[in-house]
Amino acid sequence: MSVQTSRRPQSPAPGSSGRVPPVIPTQPGSGGRGPGGGKKKRTKRKDPLWAKLTLVLGAVLMVTSGVAIVGSKAVIGQATDNIAQRNLLGGAGKSEAEGGNSLEGPIDMLLLGVDARERWAADDVRSDTIIILHIPASHDQAYLISIPRDTEARIPAFEKSGYKGGTDKINAAFFHGAQNGGGWEGGAQLMAKTIKSMTGIGFDGAAIINFGGFKSVIDALGSVRICVSHEVKSHHMSYVDGKPMWNADAKKTGKPYKTVVHKKGCREMEGWEALDYSRQRYGLPNSDYDRQQNQQQLIKAMAKKATEGGMLTNPIKLNSLMKAAGKAFVLDTGGVPIADFIFTLKNLNGNDLVTLRTNGGTFAGNNNGRETFNETTMDMFQAVKNDKLAEFVVNNPDVLSTRK
């Protein structure tokens, strides 16, 4: 399978990639770019392989090998119509000078998690989970970098929603972009534009993860192994007659209810429990920073469960997983043919996923009570842009997540 010619730097020579070693130090639809985006209008594709890619770009990284998926092509095709494809990047995609839509060089994805519920309006949603997925030009490893939801950001003006621009918490960028008919597509575009302005990182693609639908993906896996580092009471869910329910729904029953408590220790979690734990920030020592690491841990646990459990080679299980994915993701591949994307990432699996943290995993607030990026974090973003992240991590081991 041919891959598009690249304008990006070529992959490092063998032995010089700077890959983080297996043992690393541990520290306590369719649519083109909008006007000015520098890309040709993308054409609609219905390659059934792209359902598998959706899981990859959703940071599940359920990829074992290109060979394993070939025999399941027909099975995957049954689920592709359930997965939405939209233009989520607008003008924040990589320019031609940055490599355009080629896959020969490093690949950077923007992953946005929203907690949307049926009773909420489409334009009343903020993206509280913001993750940059970086795959170096060697394509043999992947990194997750979480951005704190309370980071103070200069949010650019956005014509689609009528937003005039201003300073706010970064999670508000999605909200402002979604207003006045901008929808989730507009929310993602403004978020991508904001992050590119702050970090200098352009993106090859993006995915919106609806955590409500994400539960179905975990349920399709059966369970995931999660290690709870600090006991925490849920601010969202309670038990009624032993059944977990949203607090608002629990109160409506008129029955006694008991707050869900996530006890310290490692165990297999069902979808609802894993997601509820990953949502918690109140009651944790480092609040949103701890939540970021817990969410990264969940993503990695899902990747391991899929690749180690034979999920991708079992047609029945794979079909179930793809249908669940259709409820959880909205995807943008930046106009790159999906088959090329899969071929490029075929050697990645859950064990190749390195989770990183900004600001050393603790608070770096300003006088406005909002988070900022410290010097090390800004250097880390520059390393992403220059595809020198592996070398940066080796020299700055404190950026590694402490979650197993």
Buried (B, 14 or more C-beta within 10 A) or exposed (E): EEBBEBBBEEBBEEEEBBBBEEEEEEBEEBBBBBEEBBBEEBEEBEBBBBBBBBBBBBBBBBBBBBEBBEEBEEBBBBBBEBBBBBBBBBBBBBEEEBBBBBBBBBBBBBBBBBBBEEEEEEBEBBBBBBBBBBBBBBBBBBBBBBBBBBBBBEBBEBEBBEBEEEEBBBBBBBBBBBBBEBBBBBBBBBBBBBBBBBBBBBBBBBBBBBBBBBBBBBBBBEBBBBEBBEEBEBBBBBBBEEEBBEBEEBEEEEEEBEEBEBEEEEEEBBBBBBBBBBBBBEBBEBBBBBBBBBBBBBBBBBBBBBBEEEBBBBBEBBBBBBBBBBBBBBBBBBBBBBBBBBBBBBBBBBBBBBBBBBBBBEBBEEEEEBBBBBEBBBBBBBBBBEBBBBBBBBEBEBBBBBBE
